[in-house]
Amino acid sequence: MPSLSAARFGLAHTLESGQFFRWTSDADGYLVQHGPRLFRVRQAGDRLDLEGAEPRAVRSFLALDHDAPAIERALRRDRRLHPALDAFPGLRILRQDPWECTAAFILSICSNIPRITGNVADIARAWGAPVALGAFVSHAFPKPGRLGDERELRRLRVGFRARYLVAAERLAERGLLDRVARLPYERAKESLLDVPGIAEKVADCILLFAYGHLNAFPVDTWIRKVMVGMFFGGRRVPDRAIRAFAQERWGRLAGYAQQYLYTWSRSRRRTAARLAAPVRR
C-alpha cells in the first residue's frame, strides 16, 4: 500500500472542514472522490496510507506542499486566532477541480452541508461515470456539457440553483474557468461575478478552494457571526468591511484564517447544541 509523509497535517480536520463534499468515513479511514479518482486514505501519525490513487496526485489535492509551520507561525502572530489554531492543527486548504468546486458552491447558496453533499452526490449519480474501489462504487462529477437540463436538475431537488448551474455549465464549456486560472485574484473574481447566481461569497470560495488564491476570504453566516463578535464588538457591518478587514489583517493568508475560524465556529456551535440538549433518562 503506497504511503505519503504528512507531517503537521490533520486529515480529519481538513476533509471535515466544509470546503469539500465528496468524502465518507468509516473505520478504515476516508473514501474520497476527487475528479475521476476514488481513493481511500488513512492517517497514521505523520503518514498517510493510500489505496486507489498515486501519492503525487493525493499530495497535490491535500496541499501537503503548503508550508504548514510557516503558515501557523504567521497566523499565531494574531492571538485571537490561537483557539482555532489549537483546536484544528494541520488544517489545509485543498486544491479542488475548478468545475466541480464551482458547481458545489453554486449548490451551497441558501443551503447547508448535508444538503449540498446530497445534491452533489445525486448529480454525480445521474450523469457521472461510475468509479469503483473494491466493493465501493461512487461516481465522478459530470464534466461541463454532461449535466441534464434545468428541468432534470430540478427533479434532483436542487431548486432555483438549477438555472444557475445550467448557466455556469455553458460558460465553463466556453472556457471561462480556464481563463480564470490565468488571472490575478481581483480580475478572476470579477470574471466569476459575471456568472449568474455567483455572488461574492461563492466567488471567493471558488478562488480559495479551486484556484489557490489564499488571500480570498469568503463571508457566510458562520464567518459573519464570528468576525462581528471577535473583531467588531458585536456591531453589524457590511460583508465588504469584513473582507477588507481580513485581507488587511491576515494578507495572503486570509483564506487560511477564514477556514480555521469557520471550522472552529461551527465546532463551538455543535458543542453548545449537544450541551443544551435534554438528557434522556
Residue pairs with C-beta under 8 A, 6 or more apart in sequence:
1 49
1 50
1 51
2 49
2 50
2 54
2 55
3 47
3 48
3 49
3 50
3 55
4 47
4 48
4 50
4 55
4 58
4 59
4 64
5 46
5 47
5 64
6 43
6 46
6 47
6 48
6 62
6 64
7 46
7 68
8 46
8 68
8 69
8 72
8 89
8 90
9 43
9 46
9 48
9 62
9 64
9 68
9 90
9 92
10 43
10 88
10 89
10 90
10 91
10 92
11 29
11 30
11 41
11 42
11 43
11 48
11 62
11 90
12 25
12 30
12 43
13 88
13 89
13 90
13 91
13 263
14 62
14 90
14 91
14 92
14 94
15 23
15 25
15 30
15 32
17 88
17 91
17 259
17 262
17 263
18 113
18 262
18 263
18 266
19 93
19 94
19 96
19 205
19 208
19 209
19 259
20 94
20 96
20 209
21 104
21 113
21 116
21 117
21 120
21 121
22 32
22 33
22 34
22 100
22 120
22 121
22 124
22 138
22 141
23 30
23 31
23 32
23 33
24 30
24 31
25 31
28 40
28 42
29 40
29 41
29 42
29 43
29 49
30 40
30 41
30 42
31 38
31 39
31 40
31 133
31 136
31 138
32 38
32 39
32 40
32 41
33 124
33 131
33 138
33 139
33 140
33 141
34 61
34 96
34 97
35 97
35 100
35 140
35 141
36 129
36 131
36 140
37 52
37 53
37 57
37 131
38 52
38 131
38 132
38 133
38 136
38 138
39 50
39 51
39 52
39 53
39 58
39 133
40 50
40 51
40 52
40 133
41 48
41 49
41 50
41 51
41 53
41 58
42 48
42 49
43 49
48 58
48 62
50 58
51 133
52 133
59 65
60 95
61 94
61 95
61 96
62 92
62 94
63 92
63 93
63 94
63 95
64 92
66 92
66 93
68 90
68 92
71 253
71 256
72 85
72 89
74 253
75 81
75 85
75 250
75 253
75 256
75 257
75 260
76 82
76 85
78 249
78 250
78 257
80 230
80 231
81 257
81 260
81 261
83 264
84 260
84 261
84 263
84 264
85 260
87 263
87 264
87 267
88 260
88 263
88 264
88 267
91 256
91 259
91 260
91 263
93 208
93 209
93 212
93 214
93 255
93 256
93 259
94 209
95 209
95 210
95 212
96 209
96 210
97 141
97 210
98 177
98 180
98 181
98 206
98 210
98 211
99 141
99 143
99 144
99 172
99 177
100 120
100 141
101 205
101 206
101 209
101 210
102 168
102 172
102 177
102 192
102 195
102 198
102 206
102 210
103 120
103 123
103 141
103 165
103 168
103 169
104 116
104 120
105 202
105 205
105 206
105 209
106 161
106 164
106 165
106 168
106 197
106 198
106 202
107 116
107 119
107 120
107 158
107 161
107 165
108 116
108 202
108 205
109 161
109 164
109 197
109 202
111 119
111 161
119 156
119 157
119 158
119 161
120 141
121 139
122 156
122 157
123 141
123 142
123 147
123 153
123 156
123 158
124 138
124 139
124 140
124 141
124 142
125 139
126 142
126 148
126 152
126 156
127 142
127 146
127 147
127 148
128 139
128 140
128 141
128 142
128 146
129 139
129 140
129 142
130 137
130 138
130 139
131 137
131 138
131 139
131 140
132 138
144 169
144 172
144 173
145 169
145 173
147 153
147 165
147 166
147 169
149 166
150 162
150 163
150 166
151 162
153 161
153 162
153 165
153 166
154 162
158 165
161 197
163 196
163 197
164 195
164 196
164 197
164 198
167 195
167 196
167 197
168 195
168 196
168 197
168 198
171 177
171 195
176 191
176 195
179 191
180 188
180 191
180 192
180 211
181 188
181 211
183 191
185 207
185 213
185 215
185 216
188 207
188 211
188 213
189 200
189 203
189 204
189 207
189 216
192 198
192 202
192 203
192 206
192 207
193 199
193 200
193 203
198 206
200 218
200 219
200 239
200 240
200 243
201 218
201 219
201 220
201 239
202 218
204 216
204 217
204 218
204 219
204 243
205 216
205 218
207 213
207 216
208 214
208 216
208 217
208 218
208 255
208 258
208 259
213 255
214 252
214 253
214 254
214 255
214 256
215 247
215 251
215 252
215 253
215 254
215 255
216 254
216 255
216 258
217 223
217 242
217 243
217 246
217 247
217 250
217 254
217 255
217 257
217 258
218 258
219 227
219 239
219 242
219 243
220 262
222 262
222 265
222 266
222 269
223 242
223 258
223 261
223 262
223 265
224 239
224 242
225 265
226 261
226 262
226 264
226 265
227 242
227 245
227 246
227 261
228 234
228 235
228 236
228 237
228 242
230 261
231 245
231 249
232 242
232 245
246 254
246 257
246 258
247 254
249 257
250 256
250 257
